[in-house]
Amino acid sequence: DIHLSMLEQQLTMTYRDDGQGFDLDRWKSKHEGHNGLGLRGVQSRADILLADLKMESAIGQGFFVSLALKINPSQ
């Protein structure tokens, strides 16, 4: 499921799947300091945009990501 919403001056995108999931903490520690086109790339791009990125996953419980970005219409 993918959802986009705009409330006041914040754009929020969420993605959720019910796939196999993975150990997110283990993945983060294994890929610490690596940059790329995967989840690390998503995080670095969110940082550039000053967006709030949250990811959740567990083995057997799918994956969830939320990205919230403040929009300033005057810029």
N, C-alpha and C positions, 0 to 999 in steps of 0.2 A: 504494500500500500504506500502510495506517495500522496502527501497532502501539502498544499500551499495555502497560506492564509496571510492576510494583511490586516493588522489591527493598529489603528492610529498610525504611528510612524515606524512600525516594526514588521518586517517580512519574516515569516517563519516557514521552514520547509521541514517536514518529517518524512522519514522512510522507515518502514517496518516490514520484515519478512519473517516467515515461520520456518525458515530453513534449518540446517543443522547447527548453526551457530559456532562459536569458537571461544576459547579462553582469552578474553580481551587483555587482561592484566599480563598474561604470559606473552602475548603478541607484542604489547607495548615494551616490555623489558627486552625482548629479543631484538626489536627493531629500533631501540633507543639510538638517537643520533643519525639515523638513516633518513634520507630524503628520497622521494620518488613520486610516482604517479598514483600510488594506492592511497591507503588511509592516511599515511604521513603527509602526502601531498595535499589531501583534503584539509588536514589540520593546518598546514602552513598557509594555505590560501585563506582559510577562515581567519587566521591570525592577521594576515595582511589587511583583510576587510574589517578588522576589529569585531568580528562576529563571534557569537557564543556557540560553540560546537559541543554536543554531548553525544557519546556513543555508549551503547550497552549491548553486551552479547554474553552468552553462556552456552556451553556445549549442550546441544539438544533443545535450545530455546530461541533460536533465530537471532536476528540482529535488528537494532534500532539506532537511528541517528536523528538528531534534531539540530538544525542550524537556524539561529535567530540573528537577524541583521537589522540594525537601526537604519532607517532611511531618512535622509535630510533632503526634503524637496527643494531647498534653496541652493543646493550645490550641484 
